[in-house]
Amino acid sequence: MPLPFPWIALFLACGLALIQWLMPQLPLLTRLLMNEFGFVVCLIGSGLAIRDLRRAGLASRHWIPLLGCALFALGFLYVGLQLWPSGAL
């Protein structure tokens, strides 16, 4: 059985967050692009996990990628806004 996209998005988000945590000396544009990409991927993963959750019923294994992707999306959004030169937040 192939791995569903929400799980792939969750693993990708873990990798992107780990790269940013281990290498804070990356250029600003690189970090901004990583945060934007991670946010979009996690947002799509959350949406697809919601779709899968509605199909399978509320008591299913789709809660894990939904919560993980949603939390990573919020984290990428927050860090991306903090990195922006004007310091939005």
N, C-alpha and C positions, 0 to 999 in steps of 0.2 A: 504494500500500500504506500503510495507516495505521501510525503510529508505535506500537510496543508500549509498554505501561505501564512496564516497567523503565527504558526510555530517558527517558520523561516524568518519572519519579520522580528520575532522575539529574539532569536539567536543572533541575527544581524545587529539588532539594537544593543545586545550585550557586548558584541565585538566592538562596535563603534564607541560605546561608552568606555570600554576598557582601554581602547587606543587613546582616547582623549584624556583619560585619567593618568595613564602611564607616560604620555608624551605631551605635557603642557607647553613645551617650547615650539609646537607646530605654528606655522604662520596663521595670522588672523583669518585670512580668506579661507584657508583650508579648514579651520575649525568651524567657521560659519557654514561652509558647504556641508560638512559632516553633520552638523546639527540640523540643517534644513532637510537633508536627505533622510536622516534618522527620524525626524518628525513626520515627514510625509509617509515613509514606509510604515511606521507604527500606527499612523492614523488609518491607513488602508488596512493594515492587519487587524486593528480594533473593529473596523466596520465589517470585515469579513468574519471575524469571530462572533460578532453580534448576530450576523446572518446565520452562521452555523449553530449558535446557541438557540436561536428561535426555532430552527428546524429540528434540533435534537431534543429540545426540552430543557428546562432550567437546571435539572439535576444531571449535568453532563461534565465532561472533561474540558469543555471549551471555555470555562471560566479562567483557567490559568493563562492562556495567551491573551485573553481579553484584558484582564487586569494588568498583566505585564506590559503589553503594548500601550495601554492607556497611561500607565505610570511613566514609561519611557518617553512617550510622546510629550507629556507634560514636562518632564525633565529636559528633553531636547529643546522645547520651546523656551523654557526659563533660561537655560544656559545660552541659547542663541540670542535672546534679548539682552542678557548680561554682557555678551561679547560685542554687541553692536556698538560702534564708536560713541554714539550719543548716550549710551547706558540707559535704555528705556525704563528699566525697573530699578 
